[in-house]
Each structure stands twice: as structure tokens, then as C-alpha cells.
């Protein structure tokens, strides 16, 4: 997604400038070519040498620098940038951008670019909440800029409040979303389910499974990066919601059924990557079941709702089949029985595949029965291979987003 993409990173005079080093480093590690632009004030918080060492590229500070490799650096950087992100953006820089000023290399480059612009505020909460700052941010929103954050937490002043620079993962997610605005799923609505449902035995215990949710979250992130409007219906996980994705949290299979059916009312595609429990206790105890005096515990289990069968409408439907034996036979049966467009089958006992891993090895089976066996890949790459098929099916149906 970021490989060989030009990202202009503007750093301004905020104590959070030190966090920009991590952002520059992570973008570079992901394959991006990062052009760092710094205001004079920013150099009091972090040195240009640090940023140059992390990116391996020239850092731009003085827009009148006669020694620069670019004749008109602001224009050249603005032209070649695939996205511009100002992080951290101080109150002063936000005011400059709102007024259309061009008196430093950051504001000048933003004014000259046609690429998506993202602004990540970072300042004391009183400055952020000031009416002038809020008015300036609203002006930028109306011009099409993306405002990322700020987060709430402990500030440099020692106080708590809104004003923290968003974490690096959030900022990179915002950049990816901006780059994917014209992707092959732009204008499409995609619903993804993730995680393992928990079926209550009593207020303390539940019937569940080992699903980590990583495959579903990777699908949601990849769909966002291709321009889709994504709703992620998730059972409990330890994962952070991908930036720009609408999150619907559920616990049980029934709750997931209700949330998925509602989300699919106007969706173009449903990808059921969740590990939905097949059975649930017939009735959950109102109070905790105590062990004392009991020789054992017998549970009566009943089937959970069949979510894919309850989703109606002309949308692409993709199921996941996780098995420990007879994988392809079970996947083909699922494809036939639920009349799906695709089934993604994976052996959860295979090395590097299945629950809690960052990789997966799957076989994709389409409605005609054709199979595509993929090698072991990162789950994000698996997600994109699945979405290649989803995008192709949507194109075949000829329905405009």
C-alpha cells in the first residue's frame, strides 16, 4: 500500500514533534519515500539530522535554501506527493493553513499540493478547545482536509484532556485511507465480521473459541485501504479498531446476527470472517454457578443462528471455513448449502495458519467450484487476495457504487 508512495511529512513547533520521528521511520519501513518538511520552530524540538537519518532523504526547512537539490522545492514536493500529512500540527500552523498563508515550507507546500492533506493537531487542550482553533479546523474540513485526532490523555503540561497527537498506527491508517480514496472499492459498502463469539453460561463464564479476530480486522483494514466504507462487526478481541472503520461491538452469535443483518441493508459485500459459535447454552444462569457441592455440570446446548442464511439482498457474500480435517469438502458443502459467492478455507492446525497468527494459508473456492490455493502469506495480503475477487464480482455485476 505504501511501497514507493511519496509522503510529505510536515513537522511543526509542538512538543509532540519527537513522535514524528517514529511516524517517519514507520512510513519508511513500509516502503514510502518520505519528504520531511520542518518549520523553524520544529527544529527546536527535534533535529533535522534525526529525520534525515530515519528517512535517508533530505529534510527541507528553508524555502529559500539555494543549496537544495530541488529548484522550487515546495512546488516539486507538492507535485510528487501522493499525500501530505502535517503531524504534529500546532495551533499556529493550523491558523496559517486556514488563512492560506505560505510563509514557511510546510504551509507553502500544503497550499501548492493537489494531493490529499491530513492535519494531526497536537497542543494543550485549552488551545485546542479555543474557539479560534475550532473555527480554523472547521475551515480546513470544509476545504476537504482530513483532521486526524487529537487524542485524549496526559499532556505535556501534566493535565489531562484533548490535545495529544494520535498514535503512529492511527496516523498511518489515516494516510492509507487517504491514498485509497480512488481504489477499486471506492464508493462500496463492505461489512466484515471478526472475532469469536461468546455464548453466556452464567454472568461469569461463556462458551467460546480461540479466534483472535486478526483475519477479520485485516480484511476491514484492506477494504478501507481500497476505498470502501467499512463496517466491522466484531466479537470481543484484544485488537484496536482500524482507523476510519465503523466498529460495531457484539458478544453473542445472536447479537452478531442482528448487527450483521442491519449493516447489510445497504451493503455491497459481506465477508463473514468471524468464528461464530455453532452452539449456545439453551438458557444462561442468572447467577454464577458455584462449584461447591457439585460433582459435575451438564449444559444443554442449542444451535446458534445461521447468520449467512439470514442475510438477504443482492450483495456479494463471502464465507470463511476453518477446519482441522476434511477442509475442502467442508468448504464446498458450505458454498453449496448457503449459495455463497466465495468460500475461504483454512486449516487451523497448519503451521503459521489459523488462530492468533499474523499469517494464513488459505484456499479460495468460487461459486463454480474453482479453487485457488494461496501460499502462506501475511493476513493483510490474504485479505487483499480475497478482496481482489470481491471487486471483480462487483464489476461483473455492473452495478455502480
JOWO-V403809 format. One record per backbone hydrogen bond with DSSP energy under -1.0 kcal/mol. CO is the residue of the C=O (numbers start at 1). NH is the residue of the N-H. Records with the same first field share a line. If there is no record, write none. Layout:
CO=NH, NH
This chain:
2=5
5=33
6=82, 83
7=35
8=85
9=37
10=87
11=39
12=14
14=17
16=19
17=20
18=21
19=23
20=24
21=25
22=26
23=27
24=28
25=29
26=30
27=32
28=31
31=4
33=7
35=9
36=60
37=11
39=43
41=44
42=45, 46
47=51
48=52
49=53
50=54
51=55
52=56
60=38
62=65
72=76
73=77
74=78
75=79
76=80
77=81
83=8
84=118
85=10
86=120
88=12
89=122
90=94
91=95
92=96
93=97
94=98
95=99
96=101
104=108
105=109
106=110
107=111
108=112
109=113
116=84
117=146
118=86
119=148
120=89
124=128
125=129
130=134
131=135
132=136
133=137
134=138
135=139
136=140
137=141
138=142
139=143
140=145
141=144
146=119
151=163, 164
153=161
155=158
159=155
161=153
163=123
164=151
167=171
168=172
169=173
170=174
171=175
172=176
173=177
174=178
175=179
176=180
178=181
180=183
183=186
185=188
188=229
189=268, 269
190=231
191=271
192=233
193=273
194=235
195=275
199=207
201=285
205=201, 202
207=199
213=217
214=218
215=219
216=220
217=221
218=222
219=223
220=224
221=225
223=228
224=227
226=185
227=187
229=190
230=246
231=192
232=248
233=194
234=250
242=245
246=232
248=234
251=198
252=256
253=257
254=258
255=259
256=260
257=261
258=262
259=263
260=264
262=265
268=316
269=191
270=318
271=193, 273
274=276
275=197
278=304
280=302
291=294
300=282
302=280
305=307
307=310
313=315
316=270
317=341, 342
318=272
319=344
321=346
323=348
326=330
327=331
328=332
329=333
330=334
331=335
332=336
333=337
334=338
335=340
341=367
342=319
343=365
344=321
345=363
346=323
347=350
350=353
358=379
360=377
362=374
363=345
364=372
365=343
366=369
370=366
372=364
377=360
378=382
379=383
380=384
381=385
382=386
383=387
384=388
385=389
386=390
387=391
388=392
389=393
390=394
391=395
392=396
393=397
394=399
395=398
